[in-house]
C-alpha cells in the first residue's frame, strides 16, 4: 500500500518572502515600479499636515502604485484590493507590507481627487518624453460603460409621475396595515416607513428636475448623470467614455466621461483637448506639425466637417462606412451638391427648344436686342423644382438663358458657366469633400490604423482589466474612475506590462 506524508493543513507556517527570488528578472513588477518611481507625488504631500505631530501616514506613492497595479490585474473593487494586499506578493512588495482598509482608500481618493486625475497628464508626459508618443496619428472614439445603477429606475416625466401617484396611494394603505399589525416591531415599522418616504422623496425630486430641465428627456432615479446608451443590439444604463489614442504607442492622450449618447457632439471637444496637450508638451524649438485625426462614422456630420475643416481629419460618413471598412475605396458620386464645371444646354431646332443636363425643357419665350445689332432669344424652363443643378445653372428666379439668335439655325449646344456660390450654402458640401479625401489610397492606409489602436485599448480596459462597469456614482467620481483606468493603461504601455 502506498504511503504519503501526513500534514496538518491547520498548522501555522512561516514563509520568508525573498522578492528578488520570487519575481525573477522578467517579472513585470520591476518595470511597473520603475515607471511609478518617475511619477512626481509632490502635489499629494501638500495635503498632509502631520510633519510634527500625529501618526505617520502611508506614503501616497505606495497607495497609488497598489491601486494601479490592482487595476492592471483586473481588480476594480477596493474591498478586494484590501484583501489582496495581505495575500498577493506584488501588492505586499509595493506596499512594503502595509495593509490597506477600504475606508482609508475611499478617503484617500476623495482627498486627493484632483491629484489623482493629474496623474494621467504625467503618464502622457512620460510617454512623450520617452519617445513612445509622437502625435502623428490620433484615433478618437467612445465606448459605453455600465453605470452602478438599476436599469428599472430610469424613466421620463410621465413614468415618474405615475409611479409617484401609485406609491403615495400604496403608502397610506401600508402605514395603516403596519400600525394595526401585532407581529411587526416598532423599529421595523419605522424602517419600512423611512424606505417608502425615501422613494417618495426621490420621485418628487425626479419630477421637479425634469420639469425644470426640458432638455433632459429622462433621468435615473438615483444616478442623475447616467443615461440610456446604445451598445451592440440593445441599450444599457451607463456613460459614454471618450478617449484619444496615439496610434504608434497605443497610449491614451486625452479622455473624459460624457452623458450624451451620440459621439457627434464630442468630436470638436476631443480634438481641442489633443491640440492643447500637444502644444503644451512640444518644445518651442520644434516645428508645429499637423496631427492626423482618425474617427469612426459615429462622429460624422456636416457641422463637424465644416467646423473642423482646418484639421487633418479622416472620418467616413455613415453611408459609406461599411464599404470603407471592407477595404474598398468609396467612389465620389457626381454629387448633386458639388459645383459642376459648366452647364450644357442642347438645342433642338425642330421643336425650337433647349434640353438641360437633367432632361428638363426650356421653351422659347421672346427675342430681344441686347448688345448692339445681335438679337438674343430667351428660353425659359417650365419647372425647376427638385433639380439638383437649380442653384448653379442661371441667375435670378426666372431660370432662363439668352442665346444669340443666329446660332439657332442648326442643332446647337449652349454652354454657360455655373453661378458662383459659397460652400456653406450647399448641402453636404463638406461631407462630399471628406468622401473625396477618403477616396485616395493614402487615406486608406491612415484610416487602417484606427481599429488596432483605439479598439485594442478599449478591449484591454474592458476585457482583461474588467473595466466594463463603473463602481462609483456621480459624474465626478465616474470621471475619476475612468481617469485611473486610463492612467493604469498608460503605465502598462510604458513598462510593457503583461498579466501574470
Phi, psi and omega in degrees: 000135182291146179242141179230160178294137179258109182242154179261113182293340181270000181288136179290139180229153177239125181243134176267124182267104172261097189296325180297318179286323183293315184275322185078180184283327186271005182288138183293347181297330181292313178294322178299315181293325179296320178293317179300323180294337181274350181277139181270122181251019182297324180297327178293321186294337180292340181276358181256141180228036182245037183289331181249320181235168177092166181285136177299135182272160174290137182301132178301331178298319179292317182295314181295318180297319178293320180296313181291321179295323177298321178295319183292332179268010173092014179251123180248350182277132180287327176294320178292325176298319178297321179292317181291335180295344177262344188245321188274128186299321182297319180288324175298321179293316181291326182268359183055038177085357178289142178257137183261157175234142187294331176292324177296316181296320179299315178293322180299314181292328179288316181292320185255034184301311181295318181294323178296320179291326180289342177298330178299317179298325179293322179294324177293318178299316179297322178295320179288319181294326181278353180088006178288316183264130179239357178056031178277306179231126181242129178256130182241134178200170177233153178228145182268126181237135182297144174268161176279070186209148179283124181300335182286348183261013175258140182190177179259185184298316182297318181295316182290324177295320178295316180295324180295317178297319181294315184289327176293323178290317181289325183300313180300319180293317181293320180301318179294319180296317182293321181292326180277343182284135180268347184280332184272136175284160181297321181295321179292322178297316179296322179295315179293323178297316179297322180296317178293320179295323178296315179297320179297316179297319179296320179294320178295318178298319180294319179296314179297321181297314182291330177289325180281324183253089182289342179286342179265118180284325183209159176216167174267145186297323184244349183230090189299325192276339182281167182206173175290129180237131179283127178218126184056241184257004182224198181233148175232158172269112186191204183234161177256102182270119182260147178209145173243123189243135174285122187292336180285308187265346186063025177266148182277127183269316178214156183205158174194166177241130182236161178268326185299151182282313187279138177285342186306319186286351184252001183298308183296320181298315182292321179294319178296324178295319179293317179298319178295319179298316181294317181294329180279337182267325186290150179286154179295334181281339181284142176288142180283117182258157180273122182278139175272121180254124181247119182230154177273179187294344179296339180264356187283134172194154180299322180295318179294317179297325179288314183289333184252023184294341179281346181261157179276087189257141176229102186211105178288146176280169188296333183287337183241003188297320180293319178297319182291319179292336178283358178092008180264143179279119181292132178280139176272112183292164173289083193292138174294348183262355182263146183288123178283159180289322178201160178251122184251122178251129182261126181266132175250110186295322184300316182261358180052057180208160176254149175245124181278169182302336181266005176092003180279152185261136173247114184267153180291135180246293184217170175235131185226153172262111185253316185233103177064231186271340184289138175261146182241135177262135181259123177243131185234143180283147178285314181210129178245007183295133179083359181281131182283350178257010187302319184284347185255330199289322181204158182274156177081175183277339189291334183053055181235163177233149176248127183234141177298127189297327182290346177278355186262018179283346179213174176302137193212146177247120180260122181249128180233142179292149179290153179292142178294151185206165173257137181305324182295342180278348185260130179294136176059026181298311183288333174294318178292326176295322178293320177298320179297320179295319182286345179285349179282140180302327180297325180294325178297320180295317180293316183290335180295344179284345188296307189296314184292337182272291188288319181290327176295322179294313179296324178296321179291316182292316184272342182263276185294331180267358175065031184267038182272006183211132172276129182269340180265170181235149182094143186297327180291314181290322178294320177298321177295318180296318178294322177297320178296319179296319180292321178296316179298321178297316180296321177297320178299321179290324181292326184256003181064043185292140171227147183290133179232000000 
